[in-house]
Amino acid sequence: MVMEAGKQVAAFNLAEAGYGDRPDLDDDGRERRTGKRTNNTSVISVSAMHVSVSASFCLLNHSCYLFDFRAISRSNCFHRNGHSADCEASNTTNMIIFAGIQILLSQLPNFHKIWWLSIVAAVMSLAYSSIGLGLSIAKIAGGVHAKTTLTGATVGVDVSATEKIWKTFQSLGDIAFAYSYSNVLIEIQDTLRSSPPENVVMKKASFIGVSTTTMFYMLCGVLGYAAFGNDAPGNFLTGFGFYEPFWLIDVGNVCIAVHLIGAYQVFCQPIFAFVESWARDTWPDSGFLAAERVVRVAGGEFPVSPFRMVWRTAYVVVTALVAMIFPFFNDFLGLIGAVSFWPLTVYFPVQMYMAQAKTRRFTPTWTWMNVLSFSCLVVSLLAAAGSVQGLVKDLKGYKPFKVS
């Protein structure tokens, strides 16, 4: 999630073209190119998968926010009482605050109205990534040499052979999660104008976004491992790889929390639009669904819908409760990545490309495309198995509303 918002900033700014409130038109005034009814099974499957995965991302944002503000409280406690102190922090209060913020932001009518939130999230993402990298470099420069090996944790010393296999599978899920941004890619593309061609713009944007993301991921991974070695925490800002300077760690965790506020809306707004469009199509004569009033707030006009207020608030409350009951951040992250990576990021795009290019069966292109797809399927299955094993292990010491 480190750079997700960064991939979306440019596209959001294009949405403010005057057509954002017309559900039947794109932002350039043309008839909408996505979201139409179709009997194509593949499109229906992709839509269902997008909605379910986006819901999972929203749930994950709740969990991650919980870890970040808990980390801030613990960081201050460690600074006051020493690094070996037994520092516990309240989870419920922080989650209620996050849910309250999301309830308010969720009343924004559509995806196009949150471009400013994406910019804030992108800045926060760059900020906490840079803080983590800077702290890693400082630790390395300090002369404290951590135990590192070419293959990672040593079997028989750090972990057992079985544990290393499972952790390797879980790490594949984490990597897959990092590149599973296809569930917002379609929404971003739907905000682009027809000139220059959308495919050209999206190829360029995807290349820049993925390249920038990969650079930061590699720097965090390599420098983080150089700083901590085989004892590297799952998250070196919230996992207390660093204790001092505590104020800088607090700033980093606040940046993560603000980023998550924006990321939640980015992933949930498509769900809101999908459900509301479906509801209006299903019950076109419903006064409750159609009712909307414009309220003036701070000199501007803000549309308020009873249906939007009720169902979006209920959605935020439910995801908050589930996140509080099952706070298994790392393993849940890997599972979402494993489940979403192959179908949304690999299989359907590959199939659509070959259909559009009219690729003939058993040609070199067809063969290698399917080899790529099958290889990624294997990676997703292994990652899912590792993540499920981690969740099962977490459940053994599980207590509702309790973060270990």
C-alpha positions in Angstrom: 0.0 0.0 0.0 3.0 2.3 0.2 2.6 3.8 -3.2 -1.0 3.1 -4.3 -2.1 6.7 -3.9 0.9 7.9 -5.9 -0.3 5.9 -9.0 -3.6 7.7 -8.9 -2.9 11.4 -8.4 -2.7 12.5 -12.1 -5.9 10.8 -13.1 -8.0 12.3 -10.3 -7.2 15.8 -11.4 -8.7 15.0 -14.8 -12.0 14.2 -13.2 -12.8 17.8 -12.4 -14.0 18.7 -15.8 -17.7 19.3 -15.2 -19.1 15.9 -15.9 -18.4 14.2 -12.6 -22.0 14.2 -11.5 -23.4 12.6 -14.6 -23.5 8.8 -14.1 -24.2 8.2 -17.9 -21.3 10.3 -19.1 -17.5 10.3 -18.7 -15.6 13.4 -17.6 -15.2 14.5 -21.3 -18.9 14.3 -22.1 -18.9 11.0 -23.9 -21.2 8.1 -23.2 -19.8 6.2 -20.2 -17.5 3.3 -21.4 -17.7 1.2 -18.2 -20.4 0.0 -15.9 -22.9 -1.0 -18.7 -25.1 -4.0 -18.3 -23.8 -7.0 -20.2 -24.4 -10.8 -20.4 -20.7 -11.5 -20.8 -19.8 -13.9 -18.0 -16.2 -12.7 -17.8 -17.2 -9.1 -17.3 -19.7 -10.1 -14.6 -17.0 -12.2 -12.9 -14.5 -9.4 -13.0 -17.0 -6.9 -11.6 -17.8 -9.3 -8.7 -14.2 -9.9 -8.0 -13.4 -6.2 -8.1 -16.2 -5.4 -5.6 -15.1 -8.2 -3.2 -11.4 -7.3 -3.4 -12.1 -3.6 -2.9 -14.2 -4.5 0.2 -11.2 -6.5 1.5 -8.9 -3.5 0.9 -11.2 -1.3 2.9 -11.2 -3.8 5.7 -7.4 -4.0 5.6 -7.2 -0.2 5.8 -9.1 -0.3 9.1 -6.7 -2.9 10.5 -3.6 -1.1 9.3 -4.9 2.2 10.8 -5.4 0.4 14.1 -1.7 -0.8 14.1 -0.4 2.7 13.2 -2.0 4.6 16.0 -1.3 1.8 18.4 2.3 2.1 17.4 2.3 5.9 18.1 1.0 5.3 21.7 3.6 2.5 22.3 6.4 4.6 20.8 5.7 7.4 23.3 5.4 4.8 26.1 8.8 3.2 25.2 10.4 6.6 25.2 9.1 7.4 28.7 9.6 4.1 30.3 12.3 2.3 28.4 12.4 -0.2 25.6 11.6 -3.2 27.7 8.5 -1.7 29.3 5.2 -3.5 28.9 3.4 -0.9 26.8 -0.2 -1.7 25.8 -2.5 0.7 23.9 -6.2 1.0 23.4 -7.4 -0.2 20.1 -11.1 0.7 20.3 -10.8 4.4 20.6 -8.5 4.7 17.6 -10.8 2.6 15.4 -13.8 4.6 16.4 -12.0 7.8 15.4 -11.0 6.3 12.0 -14.5 5.0 11.4 -16.0 8.5 12.2 -13.7 10.2 9.7 -14.6 7.6 7.0 -18.3 8.0 7.6 -17.9 11.8 6.9 -15.7 11.3 3.8 -17.9 8.5 2.5 -20.7 11.0 2.0 -18.8 12.6 -0.9 -21.0 11.6 -3.8 -18.6 10.0 -6.2 -15.1 8.9 -7.1 -14.4 12.2 -8.9 -14.8 14.4 -5.8 -11.8 12.9 -3.9 -8.9 13.8 -6.2 -7.6 16.2 -3.5 -7.6 13.3 -0.9 -5.5 11.3 -3.3 -2.9 14.0 -3.5 -2.7 14.2 0.3 -2.3 10.4 0.4 0.5 10.4 -2.2 2.4 13.0 -0.2 2.0 11.0 3.0 3.1 7.9 1.2 6.4 9.5 0.0 6.9 11.0 3.5 6.7 7.8 5.5 8.7 5.8 3.0 11.4 8.4 3.1 11.4 8.4 6.9 11.8 4.6 6.9 14.6 4.7 4.4 16.4 7.5 6.3 16.2 5.7 9.6 17.5 2.5 7.9 20.5 4.4 6.4 21.2 6.0 9.8 21.2 2.6 11.5 23.5 1.1 8.9 25.8 4.1 9.1 25.9 3.8 12.9 28.1 0.8 12.6 25.8 -1.8 14.2 26.0 -4.8 11.9 23.0 -7.0 11.8 23.2 -10.7 10.9 22.4 -11.1 7.2 22.5 -14.1 4.9 21.9 -14.6 1.2 18.9 -16.8 1.8 17.4 -14.9 4.8 16.5 -16.5 8.1 18.7 -19.5 9.0 17.0 -22.8 9.3 17.6 -24.4 12.7 18.7 -21.0 14.2 16.1 -18.4 13.4 13.2 -20.6 12.2 12.5 -24.3 11.5 12.4 -25.6 7.9 8.6 -25.7 7.9 8.3 -22.2 9.2 10.7 -20.8 6.6 8.7 -22.4 3.8 5.4 -21.0 5.1 6.9 -17.5 5.6 8.3 -17.6 2.1 4.9 -18.4 0.8 3.4 -15.5 2.9 6.0 -13.1 1.5 4.9 -14.0 -2.0 1.4 -12.9 -1.0 2.8 -9.6 0.4 4.6 -8.9 -2.9 1.5 -9.8 -4.9 -0.6 -7.4 -2.8 1.9 -4.6 -3.5 1.1 -4.7 -7.2 -2.6 -5.5 -7.2 -3.8 -2.0 -8.1 -6.0 -3.3 -11.0 -9.2 -2.9 -9.0 -8.8 0.9 -9.2 -7.1 1.0 -12.6 -10.4 0.8 -14.5 -11.9 3.7 -12.5 -8.8 5.8 -13.2 -8.9 5.1 -16.9 -12.6 6.0 -16.9 -11.6 9.6 -15.9 -9.3 10.1 -18.9 -10.1 12.2 -22.0 -10.2 10.6 -25.5 -7.2 12.6 -26.6 -4.4 11.6 -26.3 -5.5 7.9 -26.6 -6.3 6.3 -23.3 -4.2 3.3 -23.9 -1.1 5.4 -24.5 -1.7 7.5 -21.4 -2.4 4.5 -19.2 0.7 2.6 -20.4 2.9 5.6 -19.6 1.2 6.2 -16.2 1.4 2.5 -15.3 5.1 2.4 -16.3 5.9 5.5 -14.2 3.8 4.3 -11.2 5.1 0.7 -11.2 8.7 1.9 -11.7 8.5 4.4 -8.8 6.8 1.8 -6.6 9.4 -0.8 -7.3 12.2 1.6 -6.6 10.8 2.4 -3.2 10.0 -1.3 -2.4 13.5 -2.4 -3.3 15.1 0.4 -1.3 12.9 -0.4 1.8 13.5 -4.1 1.4 17.3 -4.0 0.8 18.1 -1.2 3.3 15.7 -2.5 5.9 17.3 -6.0 5.7 20.8 -4.4 5.9 19.7 -2.5 9.0 18.0 -5.3 10.9 19.2 -8.6 9.2 17.3 -11.7 10.1 15.5 -9.9 12.9 13.8 -7.5 10.6 10.2 -6.8 11.7 7.2 -7.1 9.4 6.8 -3.3 9.4 9.9 -1.3 10.5 7.8 1.7 11.6 5.0 -0.1 13.5 7.0 -3.2 14.4 9.5 -1.3 16.5 12.6 -1.9 14.5 13.3 1.7 15.5 12.7 3.3 18.9 14.5 6.7 18.5 14.0 9.4 17.6 10.6 8.6 18.8 9.1 11.9 17.5 10.2 11.0 13.9 8.7 7.6 14.2 5.5 9.2 15.4 5.5 11.5 12.4 6.0 8.5 10.1 3.1 6.6 11.6 0.8 9.7 11.4 1.7 9.9 7.7 0.7 6.2 7.3 -2.6 6.8 9.1 -3.4 9.9 6.9 -2.5 7.9 3.8 -4.8 5.1 4.9 -7.7 7.6 5.3 -7.3 8.5 1.6 -6.7 4.9 0.5 -9.9 3.7 2.2 -11.9 6.1 0.1 -10.1 5.3 -3.1 -11.0 1.6 -2.8 -14.4 2.0 -1.3 -15.9 4.7 -3.7 -16.1 2.2 -6.6 -18.1 -0.2 -4.3 -20.4 2.6 -3.3 -21.0 3.6 -7.0 -21.6 -0.1 -7.9 -24.1 -0.7 -5.2 -26.0 2.5 -5.7 -26.2 2.1 -9.4 -27.5 -1.4 -9.0 -30.0 -0.3 -6.5 -31.4 2.5 -8.7 -31.6 0.2 -11.7 -33.4 -2.4 -9.6 -35.9 0.0 -8.0 -36.1 2.9 -10.4 -39.4 4.2 -8.8 -38.1 4.3 -5.2 -38.3 7.8 -3.7 -35.9 6.9 -0.9 -33.2 6.0 -3.5 -33.8 9.0 -5.7 -34.1 11.6 -2.9 -31.3 14.1 -2.6 -31.0 17.6 -1.2 -28.2 20.1 -1.6 -26.9 21.6 1.6 -24.7 24.7 1.7 -21.5 24.1 3.7 -18.7 26.7 4.1 -19.9 28.6 1.0 -20.1 25.5 -1.1 -22.9 23.1 -2.1 -22.9 19.6 -0.8 -25.4 17.0 -2.0 -26.9 14.8 0.7 -28.8 11.6 0.0 -30.6 9.6 2.7 -29.9 6.3 0.9 -26.2 7.2 0.6 -26.0 8.3 4.2 -27.6 5.1 5.6 -25.9 2.4 3.5 -22.4 4.0 3.4 -22.5 4.6 7.1 -23.5 1.0 7.7 -20.8 -0.3 5.4 -18.1 1.7 7.3 -19.4 0.5 10.7 -19.4 -3.2 9.6 -15.9 -3.0 8.2 -14.6 -1.3 11.3 -16.2 -4.0 13.6 -14.8 -6.8 11.5 -11.3 -5.2 11.5 -11.5 -4.9 15.3 -12.6 -8.5 15.8 -10.0 -10.0 13.4 -6.8 -7.8 13.6 -4.5 -10.1 11.7 -2.8 -7.5 9.5 0.2 -9.3 7.9 -1.5 -12.6 7.1 -4.7 -10.9 5.9 -2.7 -8.6 3.7 -0.9 -11.6 2.1 -4.2 -13.5 1.6 -5.9 -10.5 -0.2 -2.8 -10.2 -2.4 -2.9 -13.9 -3.2 -6.6 -14.0 -4.0 -6.6 -10.8 -6.1 -3.3 -11.0 -7.9 -3.8 -13.8 -10.5 -7.4 -13.2 -11.6 -7.3 -9.4 -11.7 -3.7 -8.5 -12.4 -2.7 -11.4 -14.7 -5.4 -13.7 -16.0 -8.2 -11.3 -17.2 -5.8 -8.7 -18.6 -3.9 -11.4 -20.5 -7.1 -12.9 -21.9 -8.4 -9.5 -22.9 -5.1 -8.6 -24.6 -5.0 -11.8 -26.6 -8.7 -11.4 -27.6 -8.1 -7.8 -28.8 -5.0 -8.7 -30.6 -6.6 -11.8 -32.1 -3.7 -13.9 -31.0 -3.9 -17.4 -32.6 -3.6 -20.5 -30.5 -0.2 -22.2 -30.1 1.7 -19.2 -31.6 4.8 -18.1 -29.6 2.9 -15.1 -28.1 -0.1 -17.3 -27.1 2.2 -19.9 -25.5 4.3 -17.5 -23.5 1.3 -15.5 -22.4 -0.3 -18.7 -21.0 3.1 -19.7 -19.4 3.1 -16.3 -17.7 -0.5 -16.7 -16.5 0.1 -20.3 -15.2 3.3 -19.3 -13.4 1.5 -16.4 -11.6 -1.4 -18.8 -10.7 1.1 -21.1 -9.0 2.5 -18.1 -7.1 -1.0 -17.0 -6.0 -1.8 -20.5 -4.8 1.4 -20.8 -2.8 0.9 -17.4 -1.3 -2.7 -18.2 -0.4 -1.6 -21.4 1.3 1.0 -19.6 3.3 -1.4 -16.8 4.4 -4.1 -19.3 5.4 -1.5 -21.1 7.5 -0.5 -17.8 9.1 -4.1 -17.0 9.9 -4.7 -20.5 11.4 -1.6 -19.9 13.6 -2.9 -16.5 14.7 -6.3 -18.0 15.6 -4.7 -20.2 18.2 -4.0 -17.3 20.5 -6.8 -15.2 19.2 -8.9 -12.9 21.5 -11.6 -10.6 19.9 -10.7 -6.9 19.9 -7.2 -7.7 21.0 -4.1 -6.9 19.0 -1.1 -9.1 19.9 
